[in-house]
């Protein structure tokens, strides 16, 4: 039985996109019914699944079981633990009889190599993206991977412009080091990051030829933003650019330096928005400390804290921020951020523990990004290489997942521009931009493929979804009603009506039988599978019915959102 994306749903787009409307904050007059007070509702499976899908990529049954045994406070504390920095680094997985990397043997890491070669660097950048995708798929029980993606979208760079894969790798490590750390420290460190210096021309910014790219984006996209309280001027952009003159990249040893003879030593006057601050020009090596003055000036503005809290809110809760949400949620979060000297963790702690975060009105309102969809799918169904253990096959699998997300318009490592992916900022559509007549079928085709013939890695290893293994992890797979309900509970953040579940049972799972006899038939077939796993006929029948069930569930609108 083939379950197509349009099956029984001519208005699929309408159904899916309608889930974004009429939510708290959807209009200026909407009543805000929840606050940042601590959530005291049930810590049941529904709450845990919702929590995990927002803070990790997908909700694996094992993770749901783990966190369900905790309470919310402990779960948030665990989630906000900094994940350890990666113990691996991207490798040469690209060499063959036609491609030779003279510095790096096959299977070795290239992150300390210094040779620069266009063709090799292109392949190293792909290797970097695959490695990163592997970290997402194999993430710890921590919000770190979600925060790395958040910061990648915020301090966006593109590998194809930065060009040097070592710079891209170090940029990734910088995001990880500060993922749950200090926003001010990250903004300062990002200013002299090699990847960012290359991407926004900071290395070419000199006293004789000021380049305004980074000075502009530092304010417009990275700190004070373009919100209602941001009134920096074009003169502020020019003054910031002058502050930031003098940085240079040494492309032979892959470091940056500050060159006093390239730095503008004159005073820099800023506008009334910055209280008419004058950053005094400094001579010699001391000129590099003007960056400290610039960062302090920018972070003294209330709007800086509010801007980043709005971005966190849109990433983790909902895209619309009306006046009530601004006053009751954003401003209190920004006050926490300022009080804690721009440490991000206390803000996330307040948000994730809040009744507002768990408000039922937000369940099923965020359309999954391609990364959420593809990585979450792999994790939720524990998709792995069979047989395991081949490093090159793993990279092949990670490349497959990365390419799927890229085809759905989220190329991790290469957002479309310095503003990141439009779905995170473009009014009024926001998340709706992830779904169109091209990307939605790709989602359905991916789930159908992994449930059908799967993907073959470079060494012949197969990856696919094993629906029997997934069902076995549920409490009562022998009971068709429980199997359907538990699957829905685990895969969706919203429930379905009993009539809809009955329809799924009769027409999808047990399409050849009806009523109580169907229940009995399924239970017997499942027990036979457990007791006689070598019964090929029975196993095939159970497998096919489970494939039909999960194809249907994964193609529904409810799986596209969380």
Secondary structure, DSSP 8 states (H G I E B T S, - for coil): ----TTTT-TTHHHHHHHTTSS-TTSSTT------SSB--S--SHHHHHHHHHHHSSS--HHHHHHHHTS-HHHHHHHHTS-----S---B-----SS---SSS-TTSB-TT-----HHHHHHHHHHHHHHHHHHHHT--SSSHHHHHHHHHHHS--BHHHH--HHHHHHHHHHHHHTTTSBHHHHHHHHHT-HHHHHHTTGGG--SSS---HHHHHIIIIISSTTSTT----HHHHHHHHHHTTTEEEETTTTEEEE-GGGS--S-EE--GGGTT-EE----GGGGGGHHHHHHHHHHTSHHHHHHHHHHHHHHHT-S---HHHIIIIIHHHHHHHHHTTTBHHHHHHHHHTBTTTT-GGGTT-SB--HHHHHHHHHHHTT---BS---HHHHHHHHHHHHHHHHHTT--TTB-SSTT--GGGT-TTTGGGGG-STTHHHHHHHHHHHHHTT-EE-TTS-EE---HHHHHHTSTTTTSHHHHHHHHHHHH-SS---HHHHHHHIIIIITTT--HHHHHHHHHHHHHHHHH-TT-HHHHHHHHHHHHHHHHHHHHSGGGGB-
